[in-house]
C-alpha cells in the first residue's frame, strides 16, 4: 500500500473539519478533531506494536493464544510507549459507533488517558462528545458517525507515513487553519517553521549539545 503523503493528510484533516464547520466555532471544534486524530494515531501505532510483539513471542516458542494474552498486558510495552486498552482501540470505537458513537469516543479517550496517566493527565478527558460546547447544540449521532467513518479512511502508524514527522507537519497545518478561521495568527499557538529555522541558525547547536526550551511546544 502506498504511504500517506503530507498533502493527502492535510486534505483528510481539512475534510474532517468540514464536517463540523458551521456547527460551531473553529476554536471549539478543534478539540474534537485533535482528540480523534490522537486516538486514531495511538490506536493504529499500538496495533503495529502489538502485532510485532505477538510475532516475536511466537518465534520464541510461545503459543499464539498465550502470546496474544501477554500482548494485552500494559507491562509488555516500554514505559514511554502509549498503551491502548481495548476500549480505546479504533476497532472497538467503530464497532460501538452504530449505537452510541459519542459514548464510545468519550470512553475511548478517558481510558486512553487513564492507562497513560503520567503522560496524558488532563489531556483528553475534558473532551466530551455528549455535551454542548459554548452554547452550541451538541453534536448529533449522524455527525459523530460521519467523523468516525472519515477517520477510518487512513491508517496513521509510523509505517504508513511518507516521512517520520508527517503528523507533526499536518498538526501545524491544522493549527494554522483553525487560527485563521478564528481570526488569529497561527504563531499564537505554535512556532512557525521559518522561525524555528532562524533560531537554529542563530544558536548553531553542535553534536553532543542539548537545548533547553521550556516553551518548545511541538518541538519543531
C-alpha positions as CSV (number, residue, x, y, z in Angstrom):
1,X,0.0,0.0,0.0
2,X,1.3,3.5,-0.9
3,X,2.4,5.6,2.0
4,X,0.4,8.6,3.1
5,X,1.7,11.9,1.8
6,X,1.5,15.3,3.5
7,X,-0.9,16.8,1.0
8,X,-3.2,13.8,1.4
9,X,-3.1,14.0,5.2
10,X,-3.8,17.8,5.1
11,X,-6.8,17.3,2.8
12,X,-8.0,14.5,5.1
13,X,-7.9,16.6,8.2
14,X,-9.4,19.7,6.5
15,X,-12.2,17.5,5.3
16,X,-12.8,16.3,8.9
17,X,-13.0,20.0,9.9
18,X,-15.5,20.5,7.1
19,X,-17.9,18.0,8.8
20,X,-18.1,20.3,11.8
21,X,-17.7,23.7,10.1
22,X,-20.8,25.8,10.5
23,X,-22.0,23.9,13.5
24,X,-19.6,25.7,16.0
25,X,-16.6,28.0,16.0
26,X,-13.2,26.7,15.0
27,X,-11.9,27.3,18.5
28,X,-14.5,24.8,19.7
29,X,-14.4,22.0,17.1
30,X,-10.6,21.8,17.0
31,X,-10.7,19.8,20.3
32,X,-12.9,17.2,18.6
33,X,-10.6,16.9,15.6
34,X,-7.4,16.8,17.6
35,X,-8.9,14.3,20.0
36,X,-10.0,11.9,17.3
37,X,-6.7,12.3,15.4
38,X,-4.7,11.5,18.6
39,X,-7.0,8.5,19.4
40,X,-6.8,7.1,15.8
41,X,-3.0,7.6,15.7
42,X,-2.4,6.0,19.1
43,X,-4.6,3.0,18.2
44,X,-3.0,2.4,14.8
45,X,0.5,2.6,16.2
46,X,-0.4,0.3,19.1
47,X,-1.8,-2.3,16.6
48,X,1.6,-2.4,14.9
49,X,3.5,-2.7,18.2
50,X,1.1,-5.4,19.4
51,X,1.3,-7.4,16.2
52,X,5.1,-7.2,16.3
53,X,5.2,-8.4,20.0
54,X,2.9,-11.4,19.2
55,X,5.1,-12.3,16.3
56,X,8.2,-12.1,18.5
57,X,6.7,-14.2,21.3
58,X,5.6,-16.9,18.8
59,X,9.0,-17.0,17.3
60,X,10.4,-17.5,20.8
61,X,8.2,-20.6,21.2
62,X,5.0,-19.2,22.8
63,X,1.7,-20.5,21.6
64,X,-0.4,-17.8,19.7
65,X,-3.1,-17.7,22.3
66,X,-0.5,-17.2,25.1
67,X,1.3,-14.6,23.0
68,X,-1.9,-12.7,22.4
69,X,-2.7,-12.8,26.1
70,X,0.7,-11.5,27.0
71,X,0.3,-8.7,24.4
72,X,-2.7,-7.4,26.3
73,X,-0.7,-6.5,29.4
74,X,0.5,-2.9,30.0
75,X,3.8,-4.3,31.3
76,X,4.6,-5.9,28.0
77,X,5.4,-2.5,26.5
78,X,8.0,0.1,27.2
79,X,7.1,2.8,29.7
80,X,7.4,5.6,27.1
81,X,5.1,3.9,24.6
82,X,1.3,4.7,24.7
83,X,-0.6,1.6,25.8
84,X,-4.0,1.5,24.2
85,X,-6.6,-0.6,26.2
86,X,-9.3,-2.5,24.4
87,X,-11.9,0.3,25.0
88,X,-9.7,2.8,23.2
89,X,-8.8,0.8,20.1
90,X,-10.2,2.2,16.9
91,X,-11.8,-1.2,16.0
92,X,-13.7,-1.0,19.3
93,X,-14.9,2.5,18.7
94,X,-16.1,1.6,15.2
95,X,-17.9,-1.5,16.5
96,X,-19.8,0.5,19.1
97,X,-20.4,3.6,17.0
98,X,-23.6,2.3,15.3
99,X,-25.4,2.5,18.6
100,X,-23.7,5.1,20.8
101,X,-20.9,6.8,18.9
102,X,-20.5,9.7,21.3
103,X,-20.2,7.5,24.4
104,X,-17.8,5.2,22.5
105,X,-15.5,8.1,21.9
106,X,-15.8,9.5,25.4
107,X,-14.9,6.1,26.9
108,X,-12.0,5.6,24.5
109,X,-10.4,9.0,25.3
110,X,-10.9,8.6,29.1
111,X,-9.5,5.1,29.1
112,X,-6.5,6.1,27.0
113,X,-5.7,8.8,29.4
114,X,-6.2,6.5,32.5
115,X,-3.8,3.9,31.1
116,X,-1.2,6.5,30.3
117,X,-1.8,8.8,33.3
118,X,1.7,10.1,33.6
119,X,1.9,11.3,30.0
120,X,-1.7,12.3,29.4
121,X,-3.1,13.5,32.7
122,X,-5.8,16.1,31.8
123,X,-5.0,16.0,28.1
124,X,-8.0,14.0,26.8
125,X,-10.7,13.6,29.5
126,X,-12.0,17.2,29.1
127,X,-13.1,16.4,25.5
128,X,-16.8,15.3,25.6
129,X,-18.8,14.3,22.5
130,X,-22.0,14.2,24.6
131,X,-22.0,17.8,25.9
132,X,-22.7,21.1,24.1
133,X,-19.8,23.5,23.7
134,X,-20.0,27.2,24.3
135,X,-23.8,27.4,24.0
136,X,-23.8,25.5,20.7
137,X,-26.0,22.5,20.0
138,X,-24.2,19.3,20.9
139,X,-23.1,17.0,18.1
140,X,-25.7,14.7,16.7
141,X,-25.2,10.9,16.2
142,X,-25.1,11.2,12.4
143,X,-22.4,13.9,12.6
144,X,-20.2,11.9,15.1
145,X,-20.7,8.8,13.0
146,X,-19.6,10.7,9.9
147,X,-16.4,11.8,11.8
148,X,-15.7,8.2,12.8
149,X,-16.2,6.9,9.3
150,X,-14.0,9.7,8.0
151,X,-11.1,9.0,10.3
152,X,-11.3,5.3,9.4
153,X,-10.2,6.1,5.8
154,X,-6.4,6.1,6.6
155,X,-4.0,4.2,8.8
156,X,-1.8,6.5,10.9
157,X,1.0,4.3,12.1
158,X,4.7,5.2,11.5
159,X,4.9,2.6,8.7
160,X,2.0,4.4,6.9
161,X,3.8,7.8,6.7
162,X,5.8,9.1,3.8
163,X,8.3,10.6,6.2
164,X,8.7,10.3,10.0
165,X,7.4,13.8,11.0
166,X,4.4,13.8,8.7
167,X,2.0,14.0,11.6
168,X,3.9,17.0,13.1
169,X,3.7,18.9,9.8
170,X,0.0,18.1,9.4
171,X,-0.6,19.2,13.0
172,X,0.9,22.6,12.4
173,X,-1.1,22.9,9.2
174,X,-4.3,22.2,11.1
175,X,-3.4,24.7,14.0
176,X,-2.8,27.4,11.4
177,X,-6.1,26.7,9.7
178,X,-8.0,26.8,13.0
179,X,-6.2,30.0,14.0
180,X,-7.1,31.7,10.7
181,X,-10.7,30.7,10.9
182,X,-10.8,32.1,14.5
183,X,-9.4,35.4,13.4
184,X,-6.0,34.8,15.0
185,X,-2.5,34.1,13.8
186,X,-1.0,30.6,13.9
187,X,2.1,31.9,15.7
188,X,-0.1,32.5,18.8
189,X,-0.4,28.7,19.1
190,X,2.9,27.3,17.7
191,X,6.3,28.4,16.4
192,X,6.3,28.6,12.6
193,X,8.9,26.5,10.8
194,X,10.6,29.7,9.4
195,X,11.2,30.9,12.9
196,X,12.5,27.5,14.0
197,X,15.0,27.5,11.2
198,X,16.1,31.1,12.0
199,X,16.6,30.1,15.7
200,X,18.5,27.0,14.7
201,X,20.9,29.1,12.6
202,X,21.4,31.6,15.4
203,X,22.0,29.0,18.1
204,X,24.1,26.7,15.9
205,X,23.7,23.6,18.0
206,X,26.5,21.1,17.6
207,X,26.6,17.3,18.1
208,X,26.6,16.4,21.8
209,X,24.9,19.6,22.9
210,X,21.4,19.7,24.5
211,X,19.0,22.6,24.1
212,X,16.6,23.5,27.0
213,X,13.4,25.2,25.8
214,X,10.6,25.4,28.4
215,X,8.2,26.6,25.7
216,X,9.1,24.1,23.0
217,X,5.5,23.2,22.1
218,X,5.5,20.7,19.3
219,X,9.4,20.6,19.5
220,X,9.7,21.5,15.8
